[in-house]
């Protein structure tokens, strides 16, 4: 049997970090060294940088998961936050493990736009939709990420006859409807798009491919 100080140390959560996509922000951690401690439960607190008191996250108090959703608790996106986690097993509590400072506006990853392809004769018309945040307007619709950032869309075309990795940038800008012209009939074209935040010099992943034959 582990001595209590050893147990206390060996169940202490590791690698506590925030992960965030479009302001959906979750705190993640890994279990301590004592992998055999099956009955370990975790307790999560959070606070705004500079505040003295930590807040309990009730939904993540005595949980077995290694993740806790703090989206609502980090909704003031310009504020820096901390999260911390402690573990308990066999009546023994670990010390707290602290995350790095997390500022949602700076650190959230932006998702790709949604792309709808409408093709006409020798052109492709695209409709782009910005990713949405989890935060809602009074009417209940989710607020798009364009409310928080100056976003540009980058649209790439993949001509399927060529190499899959050969993506050609055909548009960069803010328009939500884009026309790509002078394409060859009978050729299969695929479109992918990214969201780009100039101020942070950060791009999203590529959207899923939308393919069409003219």
C-alpha positions as CSV (number, residue, x, y, z in Angstrom):
1,X,0.0,0.0,0.0
2,X,1.3,3.5,-0.8
3,X,2.0,5.7,2.1
4,X,-0.4,8.7,2.1
5,X,2.1,11.4,1.1
6,X,3.2,9.1,-1.8
7,X,-0.4,8.5,-2.8
8,X,-1.1,12.3,-2.4
9,X,1.7,13.0,-4.8
10,X,1.1,10.1,-7.2
11,X,-2.6,11.0,-7.9
12,X,-1.9,14.7,-8.5
13,X,-3.3,15.6,-12.0
14,X,-0.8,16.3,-14.7
15,X,-0.7,18.7,-17.7
16,X,-3.7,20.8,-16.8
17,X,-4.6,22.9,-19.9
18,X,-7.4,24.8,-21.6
19,X,-8.4,23.9,-25.1
20,X,-10.7,26.1,-27.0
21,X,-12.5,26.1,-30.4
22,X,-14.7,29.0,-31.3
23,X,-14.9,29.9,-27.6
24,X,-16.0,26.4,-26.6
25,X,-13.4,26.2,-23.9
26,X,-12.7,23.0,-21.9
27,X,-10.1,22.3,-19.2
28,X,-8.2,19.0,-19.8
29,X,-5.8,17.1,-17.6
30,X,-4.1,13.7,-17.3
31,X,-4.2,11.4,-14.3
32,X,-1.3,11.3,-12.0
33,X,1.4,8.6,-11.9
34,X,-0.8,6.2,-9.9
35,X,-2.6,4.6,-12.8
36,X,-3.8,1.8,-10.6
37,X,-5.8,4.2,-8.5
38,X,-9.1,3.4,-10.3
39,X,-11.4,5.2,-7.9
40,X,-9.8,8.6,-8.4
41,X,-12.2,11.5,-8.6
42,X,-11.4,15.1,-9.6
43,X,-12.4,18.6,-8.5
44,X,-12.2,21.7,-10.7
45,X,-12.0,25.4,-9.8
46,X,-11.5,28.5,-11.9
47,X,-11.0,32.2,-11.5
48,X,-10.3,35.3,-13.4
49,X,-6.6,36.4,-13.2
50,X,-6.2,38.9,-10.3
51,X,-9.1,37.6,-8.3
52,X,-8.2,36.1,-4.9
53,X,-11.0,33.6,-4.6
54,X,-11.4,30.4,-6.6
55,X,-14.9,29.3,-7.8
56,X,-16.0,25.7,-7.7
57,X,-17.3,24.3,-10.9
58,X,-20.2,22.3,-9.5
59,X,-20.7,20.0,-12.6
60,X,-17.0,19.0,-12.3
61,X,-16.9,18.4,-8.5
62,X,-16.0,14.7,-7.8
63,X,-16.0,13.6,-11.4
64,X,-14.1,10.7,-13.0
65,X,-13.6,12.4,-16.4
66,X,-10.4,14.2,-17.3
67,X,-12.2,17.1,-18.9
68,X,-14.4,19.9,-17.7
69,X,-16.5,22.4,-19.8
70,X,-15.8,26.0,-18.7
71,X,-17.4,27.7,-21.7
72,X,-19.9,29.6,-19.7
73,X,-17.4,30.5,-17.0
74,X,-15.0,32.0,-19.5
75,X,-17.5,34.0,-21.5
76,X,-15.8,37.4,-20.8
77,X,-13.4,36.6,-23.7
78,X,-10.9,39.4,-23.1
79,X,-10.3,38.3,-19.5
80,X,-7.4,36.0,-18.5
81,X,-8.5,32.9,-16.6
82,X,-6.9,30.1,-14.6
83,X,-8.2,26.6,-14.0
84,X,-7.0,24.1,-11.4
85,X,-7.7,20.5,-10.6
86,X,-7.1,18.2,-7.6
87,X,-7.7,14.5,-7.2
88,X,-8.9,12.3,-4.4
89,X,-8.5,8.6,-4.0
90,X,-9.1,6.4,-0.9
91,X,-9.8,9.4,1.2
92,X,-6.5,11.1,0.2
93,X,-6.5,14.5,-1.6
94,X,-3.7,15.7,-3.9
95,X,-2.5,19.2,-4.1
96,X,-4.0,21.5,-6.8
97,X,-2.5,21.4,-10.3
98,X,-2.7,24.8,-12.1
99,X,-3.3,25.6,-15.7
100,X,-1.4,28.2,-17.6
101,X,-3.1,31.6,-18.0
102,X,-5.9,31.4,-20.6
103,X,-7.3,34.4,-22.5
104,X,-10.1,33.1,-24.8
105,X,-9.9,35.9,-27.3
106,X,-6.2,35.4,-27.9
107,X,-6.1,31.6,-27.6
108,X,-9.3,30.1,-29.0
109,X,-8.8,28.3,-32.3
110,X,-11.2,29.5,-35.0
111,X,-13.0,26.9,-37.0
112,X,-13.2,26.8,-40.8
113,X,-16.2,28.4,-42.5
114,X,-19.1,26.3,-43.7
115,X,-19.0,26.1,-47.5
116,X,-22.0,25.6,-49.8
117,X,-21.3,25.1,-53.5
118,X,-23.8,26.1,-56.2
119,X,-22.5,25.6,-59.7
120,X,-23.6,27.1,-62.9
121,X,-22.3,26.9,-66.4
122,X,-18.6,27.6,-66.4
123,X,-18.4,28.9,-62.8
124,X,-18.8,27.9,-59.2
125,X,-20.7,30.0,-56.8
126,X,-19.8,29.5,-53.1
127,X,-21.7,30.6,-50.1
128,X,-19.5,30.9,-46.9
129,X,-20.8,31.0,-43.4
130,X,-18.6,32.0,-40.5
131,X,-18.2,29.6,-37.6
132,X,-20.5,30.3,-34.6
133,X,-19.6,30.9,-31.0
134,X,-21.6,29.2,-28.2
135,X,-22.8,32.5,-27.0
136,X,-26.4,33.6,-27.9
137,X,-28.1,36.7,-28.9
138,X,-31.3,37.7,-27.1
139,X,-33.3,36.1,-29.8
140,X,-31.5,32.9,-29.2
141,X,-29.3,32.5,-32.3
142,X,-25.6,31.9,-31.8
143,X,-23.3,34.8,-32.4
144,X,-21.0,34.3,-35.3
145,X,-17.2,34.6,-34.8
146,X,-17.2,37.6,-37.2
147,X,-18.7,39.6,-34.3
148,X,-15.5,39.1,-32.3
149,X,-12.8,39.2,-35.0
150,X,-12.0,40.8,-38.3
151,X,-12.1,37.5,-40.3
152,X,-11.0,36.8,-43.8
153,X,-12.0,33.8,-45.8
154,X,-9.4,32.0,-47.9
155,X,-10.8,29.8,-50.6
156,X,-8.7,27.1,-52.4
157,X,-9.5,25.1,-55.4
158,X,-8.3,21.5,-56.0
159,X,-8.4,20.4,-59.5
160,X,-8.9,16.6,-59.1
161,X,-6.8,15.7,-62.1
162,X,-3.9,17.1,-60.3
163,X,-2.3,16.2,-57.0
164,X,-4.6,16.3,-54.0
165,X,-2.2,18.5,-52.1
166,X,-2.1,21.1,-54.9
167,X,-4.5,23.7,-53.5
168,X,-4.6,27.0,-55.3
169,X,-5.7,30.1,-53.5
170,X,-8.5,31.6,-55.6
171,X,-10.0,34.1,-53.1
172,X,-9.1,36.0,-49.9
173,X,-11.5,38.5,-48.4
174,X,-14.7,39.0,-46.5
175,X,-17.4,38.3,-49.1
176,X,-19.9,35.6,-48.1
177,X,-20.8,34.8,-51.7
178,X,-17.9,34.2,-54.2
179,X,-17.9,33.4,-57.8
180,X,-15.0,31.4,-59.4
181,X,-15.1,31.8,-63.1
182,X,-13.5,30.5,-66.3
183,X,-13.5,26.8,-65.2
184,X,-13.4,23.9,-67.7
185,X,-16.6,22.0,-68.2
186,X,-16.5,18.3,-67.4
187,X,-13.7,18.7,-64.9
188,X,-14.2,17.8,-61.3
189,X,-13.2,20.6,-58.9
190,X,-13.1,20.5,-55.2
191,X,-13.2,23.5,-52.9
192,X,-11.8,23.9,-49.4
193,X,-11.8,27.1,-47.3
194,X,-10.1,28.5,-44.2
195,X,-10.8,31.3,-41.8
196,X,-7.9,33.7,-41.3
197,X,-7.5,36.2,-38.4
198,X,-5.0,38.8,-39.6
199,X,-4.6,40.5,-36.2
200,X,-3.5,37.2,-34.6
201,X,-1.9,35.8,-37.9
202,X,-3.8,32.6,-37.3
203,X,-5.6,30.3,-39.7
204,X,-8.3,27.7,-39.1
205,X,-8.0,24.1,-40.3
206,X,-9.4,23.5,-43.8
207,X,-13.1,23.0,-44.2
208,X,-14.3,19.7,-45.5
209,X,-14.1,19.3,-49.2
210,X,-17.0,20.3,-51.4
211,X,-16.7,18.8,-54.9
212,X,-18.6,19.5,-58.1
213,X,-18.3,18.6,-61.8
214,X,-19.3,21.5,-64.2
